[in-house]
Amino acid sequence: MSIALRALLFRRTSEPSAIVVDFDGEVFPVRLRRHQRARRYTLRIHATTREVVLTLPPRGSLKQAREFAQKHGAWIAARLQRLPDAAPFAHGTVLPLRGVDHRIEHRRSARGTVWIETGETIEPLLCVAGQAPHIPRRLRDFLKREAKRDLEAASHAAAQALGVSIKRVAIRDPSSRWGSCSTTGVLSYSWRLILAPPYVLDYLAAHEVAHLVEMNHSRAFWRLVDRICPHMTRAKTWLGAHGAELHRYGLQGD
Ligand SMILES: [Zn+2]
């Protein structure tokens, strides 16, 4: 058999990485993902990226994948509609810095990077200098710095109240939790806490620092948090009601 013929016969046609689903006059892209251990077709929606992902079993066919996705068109549309809208880091977006609405204002030819301007009649402005494509990175850097400053202060205060010492505060962007604590004393937090009211950020710091004493969520742990954080219940309620919303900031939208 010639190499050309062999190639033709055994060529695995390359699969598209995404398909589209039509529903009610709207078109939804669906990313395809083959998974070794998948037993059936499953659809998942990532709340933070708004991405729809269809997982196929190893021997699943593209045709069945399309049918499966199309059959769940109503579900996809409903789920996406319930997600909060993306609030991109761009001119005009309103963003709650420390729980207070600020409007992003692009000042292309101004000097500097990011600064806050408070007027008397309108909401405070979060001004960003430079070219438009740099706005997201500049804002993200600014918010991370602000988050780090507040979280370091709150963590040190909590550590002092509990008589423990912390090694380092790291700022990240995890999608599923607000903070974590290592046995070595490194605390890491989501920068998005800078968007929440300060009592929420304080609660998270108290929570993570208390883990340096109690590495669990026992009753003793909660008593400890309650002792150093008077707003514990209020903060937990706030996070339950609004926490997911914080993930829409900085998304680029569609
Ligand atoms: Zn915890």
py3Dmol code that shows the C-alpha trace and the ligand (Angstrom):
import py3Dmol

protein = """\
ATOM      1  CA  MET A   1       0.000   0.000   0.000  1.00  0.00           C
ATOM      2  CA  SER A   2       1.338   3.395  -0.894  1.00  0.00           C
ATOM      3  CA  ILE A   3       2.010   5.864   1.819  1.00  0.00           C
ATOM      4  CA  ALA A   4      -0.502   8.244   0.291  1.00  0.00           C
ATOM      5  CA  LEU A   5      -3.243   5.661   0.275  1.00  0.00           C
ATOM      6  CA  ARG A   6      -2.423   4.558   3.786  1.00  0.00           C
ATOM      7  CA  ALA A   7      -2.597   8.148   4.929  1.00  0.00           C
ATOM      8  CA  LEU A   8      -5.940   8.537   3.254  1.00  0.00           C
ATOM      9  CA  LEU A   9      -7.363   5.387   4.795  1.00  0.00           C
ATOM     10  CA  PHE A  10      -6.112   5.832   8.300  1.00  0.00           C
ATOM     11  CA  ARG A  11      -6.199   9.557   8.551  1.00  0.00           C
ATOM     12  CA  ARG A  12      -8.096  10.673  11.587  1.00  0.00           C
ATOM     13  CA  THR A  13     -10.129  13.588  10.396  1.00  0.00           C
ATOM     14  CA  SER A  14      -9.295  16.511  12.573  1.00  0.00           C
ATOM     15  CA  GLU A  15     -12.121  17.459  14.840  1.00  0.00           C
ATOM     16  CA  PRO A  16     -13.367  20.993  15.261  1.00  0.00           C
ATOM     17  CA  SER A  17     -12.616  22.422  18.693  1.00  0.00           C
ATOM     18  CA  ALA A  18     -16.063  23.996  18.904  1.00  0.00           C
ATOM     19  CA  ILE A  19     -19.537  23.713  17.440  1.00  0.00           C
ATOM     20  CA  VAL A  20     -22.461  26.094  17.542  1.00  0.00           C
ATOM     21  CA  VAL A  21     -25.947  25.588  18.899  1.00  0.00           C
ATOM     22  CA  ASP A  22     -28.921  27.491  17.547  1.00  0.00           C
ATOM     23  CA  PHE A  23     -31.680  28.305  19.929  1.00  0.00           C
ATOM     24  CA  ASP A  24     -34.508  30.785  19.628  1.00  0.00           C
ATOM     25  CA  GLY A  25     -32.686  32.863  17.018  1.00  0.00           C
ATOM     26  CA  GLU A  26     -29.468  32.954  19.039  1.00  0.00           C
ATOM     27  CA  VAL A  27     -26.201  31.195  18.356  1.00  0.00           C
ATOM     28  CA  PHE A  28     -24.127  29.731  21.191  1.00  0.00           C
ATOM     29  CA  PRO A  29     -20.567  28.478  20.714  1.00  0.00           C
ATOM     30  CA  VAL A  30     -19.873  25.200  22.503  1.00  0.00           C
ATOM     31  CA  ARG A  31     -16.313  24.034  23.051  1.00  0.00           C
ATOM     32  CA  LEU A  32     -15.658  20.331  22.552  1.00  0.00           C
ATOM     33  CA  ARG A  33     -13.458  18.345  24.846  1.00  0.00           C
ATOM     34  CA  ARG A  34     -12.728  14.648  24.650  1.00  0.00           C
ATOM     35  CA  HIS A  35     -12.072  12.963  27.942  1.00  0.00           C
ATOM     36  CA  GLN A  36     -10.553   9.518  28.494  1.00  0.00           C
ATOM     37  CA  ARG A  37     -12.760   8.686  31.456  1.00  0.00           C
ATOM     38  CA  ALA A  38     -15.997  10.270  30.247  1.00  0.00           C
ATOM     39  CA  ARG A  39     -18.832   7.735  30.018  1.00  0.00           C
ATOM     40  CA  ARG A  40     -21.398   9.958  28.363  1.00  0.00           C
ATOM     41  CA  TYR A  41     -21.922  13.414  26.878  1.00  0.00           C
ATOM     42  CA  THR A  42     -22.035  16.194  29.433  1.00  0.00           C
ATOM     43  CA  LEU A  43     -22.507  19.935  29.199  1.00  0.00           C
ATOM     44  CA  ARG A  44     -20.980  22.391  31.607  1.00  0.00           C
ATOM     45  CA  ILE A  45     -21.046  26.158  31.832  1.00  0.00           C
ATOM     46  CA  HIS A  46     -18.140  27.998  33.405  1.00  0.00           C
ATOM     47  CA  ALA A  47     -19.602  30.881  35.348  1.00  0.00           C
ATOM     48  CA  THR A  48     -16.441  32.976  35.302  1.00  0.00           C
ATOM     49  CA  THR A  49     -15.687  32.701  31.579  1.00  0.00           C
ATOM     50  CA  ARG A  50     -19.261  32.090  30.358  1.00  0.00           C
ATOM     51  CA  GLU A  51     -17.825  29.254  28.307  1.00  0.00           C
ATOM     52  CA  VAL A  52     -20.025  26.277  27.361  1.00  0.00           C
ATOM     53  CA  VAL A  53     -18.075  23.011  27.277  1.00  0.00           C
ATOM     54  CA  LEU A  54     -19.300  19.683  25.955  1.00  0.00           C
ATOM     55  CA  THR A  55     -17.346  16.639  27.121  1.00  0.00           C
ATOM     56  CA  LEU A  56     -17.335  13.592  24.837  1.00  0.00           C
ATOM     57  CA  PRO A  57     -16.455  10.027  25.763  1.00  0.00           C
ATOM     58  CA  PRO A  58     -13.358   8.667  23.942  1.00  0.00           C
ATOM     59  CA  ARG A  59     -15.463   6.940  21.266  1.00  0.00           C
ATOM     60  CA  GLY A  60     -18.191   9.554  21.079  1.00  0.00           C
ATOM     61  CA  SER A  61     -19.040  10.926  17.657  1.00  0.00           C
ATOM     62  CA  LEU A  62     -19.198  14.488  16.494  1.00  0.00           C
ATOM     63  CA  LYS A  63     -22.668  13.861  15.108  1.00  0.00           C
ATOM     64  CA  GLN A  64     -23.971  12.707  18.500  1.00  0.00           C
ATOM     65  CA  ALA A  65     -22.228  15.596  20.199  1.00  0.00           C
ATOM     66  CA  ARG A  66     -24.026  18.035  17.923  1.00  0.00           C
ATOM     67  CA  GLU A  67     -27.370  16.374  18.567  1.00  0.00           C
ATOM     68  CA  PHE A  68     -26.776  16.364  22.298  1.00  0.00           C
ATOM     69  CA  ALA A  69     -25.826  20.040  22.373  1.00  0.00           C
ATOM     70  CA  GLN A  70     -28.744  21.028  20.147  1.00  0.00           C
ATOM     71  CA  LYS A  71     -31.187  19.093  22.334  1.00  0.00           C
ATOM     72  CA  HIS A  72     -30.005  21.132  25.315  1.00  0.00           C
ATOM     73  CA  GLY A  73     -30.187  24.490  23.549  1.00  0.00           C
ATOM     74  CA  ALA A  74     -32.894  25.787  25.889  1.00  0.00           C
ATOM     75  CA  TRP A  75     -30.861  24.761  28.912  1.00  0.00           C
ATOM     76  CA  ILE A  76     -27.733  26.524  27.576  1.00  0.00           C
ATOM     77  CA  ALA A  77     -29.663  29.713  26.844  1.00  0.00           C
ATOM     78  CA  ALA A  78     -31.358  29.722  30.251  1.00  0.00           C
ATOM     79  CA  ARG A  79     -28.138  29.068  32.154  1.00  0.00           C
ATOM     80  CA  LEU A  80     -26.200  31.759  30.316  1.00  0.00           C
ATOM     81  CA  GLN A  81     -28.994  34.233  30.829  1.00  0.00           C
ATOM     82  CA  ARG A  82     -28.909  33.700  34.572  1.00  0.00           C
ATOM     83  CA  LEU A  83     -25.183  34.481  34.744  1.00  0.00           C
ATOM     84  CA  PRO A  84     -24.302  38.040  35.624  1.00  0.00           C
ATOM     85  CA  ASP A  85     -23.259  40.186  32.649  1.00  0.00           C
ATOM     86  CA  ALA A  86     -19.588  40.657  31.954  1.00  0.00           C
ATOM     87  CA  ALA A  87     -18.239  43.982  33.223  1.00  0.00           C
ATOM     88  CA  PRO A  88     -15.080  44.498  31.159  1.00  0.00           C
ATOM     89  CA  PHE A  89     -12.226  46.703  32.299  1.00  0.00           C
ATOM     90  CA  ALA A  90     -13.105  49.445  29.833  1.00  0.00           C
ATOM     91  CA  HIS A  91     -14.208  53.073  29.713  1.00  0.00           C
ATOM     92  CA  GLY A  92     -17.648  53.488  31.277  1.00  0.00           C
ATOM     93  CA  THR A  93     -17.798  50.286  33.314  1.00  0.00           C
ATOM     94  CA  VAL A  94     -18.919  50.812  36.905  1.00  0.00           C
ATOM     95  CA  LEU A  95     -16.860  48.846  39.400  1.00  0.00           C
ATOM     96  CA  PRO A  96     -17.355  48.603  43.176  1.00  0.00           C
ATOM     97  CA  LEU A  97     -14.004  49.467  44.745  1.00  0.00           C
ATOM     98  CA  ARG A  98     -14.214  48.623  48.474  1.00  0.00           C
ATOM     99  CA  GLY A  99     -17.942  48.270  47.887  1.00  0.00           C
ATOM    100  CA  VAL A 100     -18.321  51.810  46.508  1.00  0.00           C
ATOM    101  CA  ASP A 101     -19.238  52.278  42.845  1.00  0.00           C
ATOM    102  CA  HIS A 102     -16.470  53.857  40.757  1.00  0.00           C
ATOM    103  CA  ARG A 103     -16.726  54.549  37.045  1.00  0.00           C
ATOM    104  CA  ILE A 104     -13.776  53.686  34.822  1.00  0.00           C
ATOM    105  CA  GLU A 105     -12.651  56.725  32.865  1.00  0.00           C
ATOM    106  CA  HIS A 106     -10.085  56.443  30.117  1.00  0.00           C
ATOM    107  CA  ARG A 107      -7.712  59.460  30.019  1.00  0.00           C
ATOM    108  CA  ARG A 108      -5.614  58.537  27.054  1.00  0.00           C
ATOM    109  CA  SER A 109      -3.171  61.423  27.035  1.00  0.00           C
ATOM    110  CA  ALA A 110      -2.877  61.979  30.787  1.00  0.00           C
ATOM    111  CA  ARG A 111       0.311  61.186  32.660  1.00  0.00           C
ATOM    112  CA  GLY A 112       0.449  58.385  35.208  1.00  0.00           C
ATOM    113  CA  THR A 113      -1.223  54.971  35.264  1.00  0.00           C
ATOM    114  CA  VAL A 114      -4.329  54.624  37.441  1.00  0.00           C
ATOM    115  CA  TRP A 115      -5.717  57.060  39.988  1.00  0.00           C
ATOM    116  CA  ILE A 116      -8.980  57.948  41.732  1.00  0.00           C
ATOM    117  CA  GLU A 117     -10.797  61.250  41.332  1.00  0.00           C
ATOM    118  CA  THR A 118     -13.698  62.151  43.575  1.00  0.00           C
ATOM    119  CA  GLY A 119     -16.081  64.861  42.456  1.00  0.00           C
ATOM    120  CA  GLU A 120     -19.028  66.292  44.329  1.00  0.00           C
ATOM    121  CA  THR A 121     -21.935  65.323  42.162  1.00  0.00           C
ATOM    122  CA  ILE A 122     -20.997  62.140  40.343  1.00  0.00           C
ATOM    123  CA  GLU A 123     -19.625  58.820  41.465  1.00  0.00           C
ATOM    124  CA  PRO A 124     -15.848  58.615  42.024  1.00  0.00           C
ATOM    125  CA  LEU A 125     -13.810  57.992  38.893  1.00  0.00           C
ATOM    126  CA  LEU A 126     -11.180  55.348  38.404  1.00  0.00           C
ATOM    127  CA  CYS A 127      -8.992  57.084  35.823  1.00  0.00           C
ATOM    128  CA  VAL A 128      -6.668  55.115  33.562  1.00  0.00           C
ATOM    129  CA  ALA A 129      -4.010  56.747  31.387  1.00  0.00           C
ATOM    130  CA  GLY A 130      -2.443  55.377  28.212  1.00  0.00           C
ATOM    131  CA  GLN A 131      -3.615  53.465  25.167  1.00  0.00           C
ATOM    132  CA  ALA A 132      -6.952  51.619  25.336  1.00  0.00           C
ATOM    133  CA  PRO A 133      -5.479  48.100  24.955  1.00  0.00           C
ATOM    134  CA  HIS A 134      -3.498  48.679  28.166  1.00  0.00           C
ATOM    135  CA  ILE A 135      -6.543  49.509  30.305  1.00  0.00           C
ATOM    136  CA  PRO A 136      -7.309  45.941  31.495  1.00  0.00           C
ATOM    137  CA  ARG A 137      -3.740  45.197  32.576  1.00  0.00           C
ATOM    138  CA  ARG A 138      -3.268  48.564  34.260  1.00  0.00           C
ATOM    139  CA  LEU A 139      -6.529  48.254  36.164  1.00  0.00           C
ATOM    140  CA  ARG A 140      -5.865  44.685  37.171  1.00  0.00           C
ATOM    141  CA  ASP A 141      -2.397  45.616  38.463  1.00  0.00           C
ATOM    142  CA  PHE A 142      -3.860  48.548  40.366  1.00  0.00           C
ATOM    143  CA  LEU A 143      -6.640  46.476  41.936  1.00  0.00           C
ATOM    144  CA  LYS A 144      -4.206  43.730  42.908  1.00  0.00           C
ATOM    145  CA  ARG A 145      -1.941  46.276  44.609  1.00  0.00           C
ATOM    146  CA  GLU A 146      -4.875  47.783  46.494  1.00  0.00           C
ATOM    147  CA  ALA A 147      -6.103  44.310  47.456  1.00  0.00           C
ATOM    148  CA  LYS A 148      -2.664  43.341  48.678  1.00  0.00           C
ATOM    149  CA  ARG A 149      -2.339  46.450  50.806  1.00  0.00           C
ATOM    150  CA  ASP A 150      -5.737  46.010  52.486  1.00  0.00           C
ATOM    151  CA  LEU A 151      -5.379  42.260  52.913  1.00  0.00           C
ATOM    152  CA  GLU A 152      -1.916  42.589  54.411  1.00  0.00           C
ATOM    153  CA  ALA A 153      -3.170  45.126  56.931  1.00  0.00           C
ATOM    154  CA  ALA A 154      -6.249  43.047  57.799  1.00  0.00           C
ATOM    155  CA  SER A 155      -4.202  39.839  58.081  1.00  0.00           C
ATOM    156  CA  HIS A 156      -1.634  41.437  60.374  1.00  0.00           C
ATOM    157  CA  ALA A 157      -4.388  42.839  62.574  1.00  0.00           C
ATOM    158  CA  ALA A 158      -6.015  39.411  62.823  1.00  0.00           C
ATOM    159  CA  ALA A 159      -2.666  37.749  63.486  1.00  0.00           C
ATOM    160  CA  GLN A 160      -1.964  40.182  66.291  1.00  0.00           C
ATOM    161  CA  ALA A 161      -5.381  39.553  67.826  1.00  0.00           C
ATOM    162  CA  LEU A 162      -4.712  35.799  67.823  1.00  0.00           C
ATOM    163  CA  GLY A 163      -1.050  36.001  68.802  1.00  0.00           C
ATOM    164  CA  VAL A 164       0.203  34.224  65.677  1.00  0.00           C
ATOM    165  CA  SER A 165       2.564  35.346  62.974  1.00  0.00           C
ATOM    166  CA  ILE A 166       2.121  35.244  59.232  1.00  0.00           C
ATOM    167  CA  LYS A 167       4.854  34.743  56.709  1.00  0.00           C
ATOM    168  CA  ARG A 168       3.519  36.251  53.530  1.00  0.00           C
ATOM    169  CA  VAL A 169       0.361  37.434  51.818  1.00  0.00           C
ATOM    170  CA  ALA A 170      -0.120  36.393  48.197  1.00  0.00           C
ATOM    171  CA  ILE A 171      -2.770  37.753  45.839  1.00  0.00           C
ATOM    172  CA  ARG A 172      -4.268  35.506  43.173  1.00  0.00           C
ATOM    173  CA  ASP A 173      -7.401  35.080  41.076  1.00  0.00           C
ATOM    174  CA  PRO A 174      -8.872  31.709  42.021  1.00  0.00           C
ATOM    175  CA  SER A 175     -12.301  30.930  40.596  1.00  0.00           C
ATOM    176  CA  SER A 176     -13.663  28.851  43.433  1.00  0.00           C
ATOM    177  CA  ARG A 177     -12.467  30.320  46.715  1.00  0.00           C
ATOM    178  CA  TRP A 178     -11.673  33.623  48.327  1.00  0.00           C
ATOM    179  CA  GLY A 179      -8.667  32.660  50.343  1.00  0.00           C
ATOM    180  CA  SER A 180      -6.465  29.879  51.582  1.00  0.00           C
ATOM    181  CA  CYS A 181      -3.849  29.320  54.208  1.00  0.00           C
ATOM    182  CA  SER A 182      -0.812  27.058  54.204  1.00  0.00           C
ATOM    183  CA  THR A 183       0.649  25.367  57.262  1.00  0.00           C
ATOM    184  CA  THR A 184       3.801  27.405  56.691  1.00  0.00           C
ATOM    185  CA  GLY A 185       1.960  30.665  57.271  1.00  0.00           C
ATOM    186  CA  VAL A 186       1.456  31.823  53.686  1.00  0.00           C
ATOM    187  CA  LEU A 187      -1.980  33.320  53.169  1.00  0.00           C
ATOM    188  CA  SER A 188      -3.393  33.741  49.693  1.00  0.00           C
ATOM    189  CA  TYR A 189      -6.446  35.688  48.703  1.00  0.00           C
ATOM    190  CA  SER A 190      -8.458  36.621  45.662  1.00  0.00           C
ATOM    191  CA  TRP A 191      -7.803  40.206  44.510  1.00  0.00           C
ATOM    192  CA  ARG A 192     -11.558  40.465  43.909  1.00  0.00           C
ATOM    193  CA  LEU A 193     -12.082  40.969  47.651  1.00  0.00           C
ATOM    194  CA  ILE A 194     -11.069  44.603  47.082  1.00  0.00           C
ATOM    195  CA  LEU A 195     -14.408  44.979  45.252  1.00  0.00           C
ATOM    196  CA  ALA A 196     -16.400  43.839  48.310  1.00  0.00           C
ATOM    197  CA  PRO A 197     -17.260  46.061  51.291  1.00  0.00           C
ATOM    198  CA  PRO A 198     -14.301  46.290  53.719  1.00  0.00           C
ATOM    199  CA  TYR A 199     -16.023  44.216  56.436  1.00  0.00           C
ATOM    200  CA  VAL A 200     -16.116  41.298  53.987  1.00  0.00           C
ATOM    201  CA  LEU A 201     -12.389  41.577  53.284  1.00  0.00           C
ATOM    202  CA  ASP A 202     -11.723  41.818  57.028  1.00  0.00           C
ATOM    203  CA  TYR A 203     -13.767  38.681  57.632  1.00  0.00           C
ATOM    204  CA  LEU A 204     -11.801  36.722  55.006  1.00  0.00           C
ATOM    205  CA  ALA A 205      -8.531  37.784  56.608  1.00  0.00           C
ATOM    206  CA  ALA A 206      -9.789  36.757  60.058  1.00  0.00           C
ATOM    207  CA  HIS A 207     -10.970  33.437  58.608  1.00  0.00           C
ATOM    208  CA  GLU A 208      -7.638  32.568  56.971  1.00  0.00           C
ATOM    209  CA  VAL A 209      -5.508  33.723  59.904  1.00  0.00           C
ATOM    210  CA  ALA A 210      -7.672  31.683  62.304  1.00  0.00           C
ATOM    211  CA  HIS A 211      -6.657  28.632  60.266  1.00  0.00           C
ATOM    212  CA  LEU A 212      -3.130  29.136  61.593  1.00  0.00           C
ATOM    213  CA  VAL A 213      -4.577  28.102  64.952  1.00  0.00           C
ATOM    214  CA  GLU A 214      -7.258  25.667  63.801  1.00  0.00           C
ATOM    215  CA  MET A 215      -6.597  23.989  60.435  1.00  0.00           C
ATOM    216  CA  ASN A 216     -10.235  22.935  60.085  1.00  0.00           C
ATOM    217  CA  HIS A 217     -13.767  24.286  60.195  1.00  0.00           C
ATOM    218  CA  SER A 218     -14.592  22.976  63.670  1.00  0.00           C
ATOM    219  CA  ARG A 219     -16.722  24.815  66.201  1.00  0.00           C
ATOM    220  CA  ALA A 220     -13.539  25.924  67.922  1.00  0.00           C
ATOM    221  CA  PHE A 221     -12.437  27.510  64.629  1.00  0.00           C
ATOM    222  CA  TRP A 222     -15.680  29.461  64.187  1.00  0.00           C
ATOM    223  CA  ARG A 223     -15.556  30.642  67.805  1.00  0.00           C
ATOM    224  CA  LEU A 224     -12.087  31.976  67.104  1.00  0.00           C
ATOM    225  CA  VAL A 225     -13.191  33.858  63.967  1.00  0.00           C
ATOM    226  CA  ASP A 226     -16.211  35.231  65.793  1.00  0.00           C
ATOM    227  CA  ARG A 227     -13.992  36.497  68.592  1.00  0.00           C
ATOM    228  CA  ILE A 228     -11.784  38.613  66.336  1.00  0.00           C
ATOM    229  CA  CYS A 229     -14.342  39.497  63.661  1.00  0.00           C
ATOM    230  CA  PRO A 230     -17.576  41.125  64.834  1.00  0.00           C
ATOM    231  CA  HIS A 231     -19.037  41.114  61.293  1.00  0.00           C
ATOM    232  CA  MET A 232     -18.627  37.407  60.613  1.00  0.00           C
ATOM    233  CA  THR A 233     -22.292  36.559  60.053  1.00  0.00           C
ATOM    234  CA  ARG A 234     -22.981  39.691  58.035  1.00  0.00           C
ATOM    235  CA  ALA A 235     -19.924  39.057  55.857  1.00  0.00           C
ATOM    236  CA  LYS A 236     -20.864  35.428  55.223  1.00  0.00           C
ATOM    237  CA  THR A 237     -24.362  36.514  54.247  1.00  0.00           C
ATOM    238  CA  TRP A 238     -22.956  39.143  51.890  1.00  0.00           C
ATOM    239  CA  LEU A 239     -20.648  36.630  50.213  1.00  0.00           C
ATOM    240  CA  GLY A 240     -23.481  34.161  49.781  1.00  0.00           C
ATOM    241  CA  ALA A 241     -25.660  36.782  48.137  1.00  0.00           C
ATOM    242  CA  HIS A 242     -23.107  38.759  46.095  1.00  0.00           C
ATOM    243  CA  GLY A 243     -19.857  36.811  46.011  1.00  0.00           C
ATOM    244  CA  ALA A 244     -20.431  35.242  42.575  1.00  0.00           C
ATOM    245  CA  GLU A 245     -21.066  38.702  41.105  1.00  0.00           C
ATOM    246  CA  LEU A 246     -17.493  39.747  41.813  1.00  0.00           C
ATOM    247  CA  HIS A 247     -16.328  37.355  39.100  1.00  0.00           C
ATOM    248  CA  ARG A 248     -17.929  39.364  36.332  1.00  0.00           C
ATOM    249  CA  TYR A 249     -15.456  42.226  36.628  1.00  0.00           C
ATOM    250  CA  GLY A 250     -12.650  42.158  34.111  1.00  0.00           C
ATOM    251  CA  LEU A 251     -14.438  39.710  31.827  1.00  0.00           C
ATOM    252  CA  GLN A 252     -14.213  40.877  28.261  1.00  0.00           C
ATOM    253  CA  GLY A 253     -17.824  40.046  27.372  1.00  0.00           C
ATOM    254  CA  ASP A 254     -18.950  38.690  24.036  1.00  0.00           C
TER     255      ASP A 254
END
"""
ligand_1 = """\
1
ZN
Zn -11.592 27.985 55.903
"""
view = py3Dmol.view(width=600, height=400)
view.addModel(protein, "pdb")
view.setStyle({"model": 0}, {"cartoon": {"style": "trace"}})
view.addModel(ligand_1, "xyz")
view.setStyle({"model": 1}, {"stick": {}})
view.zoomTo()
view.show()
